[in-house]
Amino acid sequence: MRLWWGRLRRVSVVGWISVVSLAVWCWLLLGQGFFWRTDQRLPERARGVPAQERWPSVAIVVPARDEAEVLPLSLPSLLAQAYPGEAEVFLVDDGSGDGTGVLARSLAERDGGLPLTVTSPGEPERGWTGKLWAVRHGIALARAKDPEYLLLTDADIAHEPDSLRRLVESARGGGYDMVSQMARLRVASVWEKLVVPAFVYFFSQLYPFRWVNSARMGTAAAAGGCVLLRTEAAERARVPESIRQSVIDDVALARAVQGSGGRIWLGLADRVDSVRPYPRLGDLWRMVSRSAYAQLRHNPLILLGTVVGLALIYLVPPVMTVAGLAGAGAWAGWAGGVAWAVMTGTYLPMLRYYREPWWTAPLLPFTALLYLLMTVDSAVQHYRGRGAAWKGRTYARPEAETTPES
């Protein structure tokens, strides 16, 4: 015992930092809902709707602002849904300046399929974000048809023909009030390959899908690009009015539904894809930084803790591995190397999901550094009055209740 105590006393501060980082990674590996696994998917075969019953009606609500670039890739996939029940698409043109609404009508005339209604709600009222204002308008129109379910999906999301049927089957078969799938994001450019899989990895670390899908854990999250929501649950949760100021509307939606007694499910998608390109680092940077500080509730102390946490978890292992090899101490190098190996191993399933090569996994610390800088930039932009900016609108922190600026 004295021998071990003597050795521990000789461990440097650098060594202890490395050991703490390794301890955190051991906890993340085993105690954070197995977040690194990618097996939370819609079942291949769900119980669905008994043959003697009719399929529930569904209203598909698509908020769209300046989406002419991606709409030809996404809207036809919704109109072509092979759904056995009644379904209708409501595309809400949120003040687009690129002819989004006109293009949507022309695509429907060309391709046919499900009925399409294109409408525009005008500028958001005080206290509403643009997307949720559009969703509110779309849901109001849809309710006139008394649908049993609402499919809330973004204008850059493409669905395979059986997507809606499988969502309804899973919701009915599992008894869920809300079923959400995180669409497979595009990974074509070098920066997309580097940043996008990590984005989903970090999200699942923050909101482990197993915890979301367990009624006992109380964790709430959703992926806003594809959400099937029972209309009754939406009314009970007062959606979208109850979340009208939320910049991170998907997580807010999940909390509202769960908080009103609804059961929710979240998983990775196999047949739902985002077609929006983010070819340059600047495109991805804006995508992340526009809402990163809002995720931290605009709190400087939480920001500081996040920066320290990201550095300890993702930056310390490779730095200490190199430092150990350079003579900083055996403890620092050993603990840093093992922590880096654990980190790399937990990232491999996400790379396989995105069909990316395994050898890119050790680069995760560099990507984490980018996310750290994006988060800090998000806070800087917020205090400069340019926080949560998206497509010509800037949103202040929710409690300020300011009107979105055009």
Stockholm file with secondary structure:
# STOCKHOLM 1.0

chainA/1-406         MRLWWGRLRRVSVVGWISVVSLAVWCWLLLGQGFFWRTDQRLPERARGVPAQERWPSVAIVVPARDEAEVLPLSLPSLLAQAYPGEAEVFLVDDGSGDGTGVLARSLAERDGGLPLTVTSPGEPERGWTGKLWAVRHGIALARAKDPEYLLLTDADIAHEPDSLRRLVESARGGGYDMVSQMARLRVASVWEKLVVPAFVYFFSQLYPFRWVNSARMGTAAAAGGCVLLRTEAAERARVPESIRQSVIDDVALARAVQGSGGRIWLGLADRVDSVRPYPRLGDLWRMVSRSAYAQLRHNPLILLGTVVGLALIYLVPPVMTVAGLAGAGAWAGWAGGVAWAVMTGTYLPMLRYYREPWWTAPLLPFTALLYLLMTVDSAVQHYRGRGAAWKGRTYARPEAETTPES
#=GR chainA/1-406 SS CHHHHHHHHTCCHHHHHHHHHHHHHHHHHHHSTTTTCCCCBCCSSCCCCCTTSCCCCEEEEEEESSCTTTHHHHHHHHHTCCCSSCEEEEEEECSCSSCHHHHHHHHHHHHCCSCEEEECCCSCCTTCCHHHHHHHHHHHHHHTTCCSEEEEECTTEEECTTHHHHHHHHHHHHTCSEEEEEEECCCCSHHHHHHHHHHHHHHHHHSCHHHHTCTTTCCCCCCTTEEEEEHHHHHHTTTTGGGTTCSSHHHHHHHHHHHTTCCEEEEEEEEEEECCCCCSHHHHHHHHHHHHHHHTTTCHHHHHHHHHHHIIIIIHHHHHHHHIIIIICHHHHHHHHHHHHHHHHHHHHHHHHTTCCGGGGGGHHHHHHHHHHHHHHHHHHHHTTCTTEETTEECCCGGGCCCCBC
#=GC SS_cons         CHHHHHHHHTCCHHHHHHHHHHHHHHHHHHHSTTTTCCCCBCCSSCCCCCTTSCCCCEEEEEEESSCTTTHHHHHHHHHTCCCSSCEEEEEEECSCSSCHHHHHHHHHHHHCCSCEEEECCCSCCTTCCHHHHHHHHHHHHHHTTCCSEEEEECTTEEECTTHHHHHHHHHHHHTCSEEEEEEECCCCSHHHHHHHHHHHHHHHHHSCHHHHTCTTTCCCCCCTTEEEEEHHHHHHTTTTGGGTTCSSHHHHHHHHHHHTTCCEEEEEEEEEEECCCCCSHHHHHHHHHHHHHHHTTTCHHHHHHHHHHHIIIIIHHHHHHHHIIIIICHHHHHHHHHHHHHHHHHHHHHHHHTTCCGGGGGGHHHHHHHHHHHHHHHHHHHHTTCTTEETTEECCCGGGCCCCBC
//
